[in-house]
């Protein structure tokens, strides 16, 4: 079964680049790719049960909601509390990492990242 | 399917058997209470009875045997001598088991009075024993778990260091040059599940790319089932021994998202060359390992000790040559139009498999010629030390990338140039004394860095010093004095730096014992060029100089750019290609008596027409209708005019034989995938035709 990977980023370009980078994984049916520009919409979907994921990749700075707050909100649900969430950021200080650990963030990826790195990280976290 | 009644009947039959056996065994044990084998036997019977009676709802019997088992286990694991009155309790307990069993079978609600009395006694005794020696509880349950693991043919759950060491030793024996051995310790924080990790993801990823992997889980914090929490990670440590082709960086990447304190990777070196003693030791290791039925031994052939054979390099070269032919033949099949037009899946798949295997063979044969540059670098340590003593300059030597592999034939010819460059760097590059350095804010000790690394299909070996750097004006002045360049010539920095490698150039004011005898760097340059490499110099005045020797991965194969002129295909070594472009008409000029030029970023580059160099019979066309490939040569850049770029390809170099070796413009030939022959250009010998005729005049 294909694993669902959701990316949330308010930049269309980042989403498009990610989709392009993951082309092979998507075409071979290893993952199903979904994207959201607005984190609140994703949260609605997850809370109502119409949406689900195996791995979430979220930007940190988004106008509607901060990526860490999104992760925190998602992790309150029993269904999603152990699911991996990777946060995209432009800088990763130790403080922010510790705060992320508290919430249950799986890892950090510093933007800009290479296609190869994105694929590797996804494969690693999903164990595919 | 078996019915509930039938199952119950089987249970009763088995339970009765156990109880009868218990009855006999306990009396035998009473006679010889030192027989721990017998105690074990009794323990096993009670253990089975416990599990079965709980499964069939005989909870009262289950409860009783549960405590009885604990008591037996206590004596079994401590090997404590059983006191006479307690032995009596054992016998009494077996009697109770018999009675309770009767009650359960006949659904009698009333239990004999002896049940509670005996149970109390057992609990009391157990409490007393445990209070007396609380540390025993731990070792006790450990042993139980380890025994349980053995029952399931597993490794002990609480591995002692010996087990781990043994695993490492066994893996060391399996290590080859292509396989690296790592000991990885995972100590994931309690919250790792929340973060979406579990240990098995890492084992899976590592396992997929490992030749052999063994892991040891330690759960010291979980002594009883109550200690176990499903939401928190209770595995305090996992030791992993992995034998994998992955290099350190790749292994580290797997654990990238973990915090530094959550993992530790230790590469383990191959053991020293086998001596008789260690061989023996390894043998016994294998033996004991196979007795334990570990899977390592079963899936590999480590019985063959790691050995090497010496092969004549000539034979390796021959093999290499044949593989080259194989690659060509395979390319021919893969690219043949007629074969490609066959739409047969089996044939296509076979061709695919063939090309994969060919590539593998090529890589492996290639690796036969490769050796680490370590030994050469080791030699350089000595050179640095000696030069440091002679010049009285204090030097801190940094060596990086000593594991980088390089063609064996190149290594032999690399030592001398490297020695020369290093001596030159210390003698000329570094300031004469510590005080001079300190006065300009540097450390008294000069630093010399020796590096080897891969860069876009080439190997780079660099020597950097943090000395005074090259004084461009002085070099230029000297070059004019020596008549190497003309006054007023406009040279780029790298062109000026390159001057110091021209024959007859030496800027050292005093000729020292070490370098500066005038037969300096030009010799280095020539010998590196013989290896089809080149030297680049970077320097910043006051900060230091870096000499980079850039070499192809191997001498037998060249990375080439395929170009077409008329009906001919030529190969330009990619190493010297700067860029290719289609010029605008405006930037092409004709200088009378000197020929055609193209202006590229303010630099005037002569255009070389291959059709003229090789007297090709093709219609003359203008540069702006063609493509120019700008290449770096000994005597500056030139722009080679071609019809078309065909692509980039690795080709096996073939020598052309004596008669053609006189043609300087060609350094060799190669057979292309389609069977055609292409000539490899020697760009250093290419000159614009009009220029040469000009010179002749």
Interface residues (C-beta under 8 A of the other chain):
Chain A: X55 X75 X81 X82 X83 X84 X85 X86 X97 X101 X104 X105 X106 X107 X108 X120 X121 X123 X124 X125 X127
Chain B: X189 X191 X193 X194 X195 X196 X197 X200 X201 X204 X205 X253 X254 X256 X257 X259
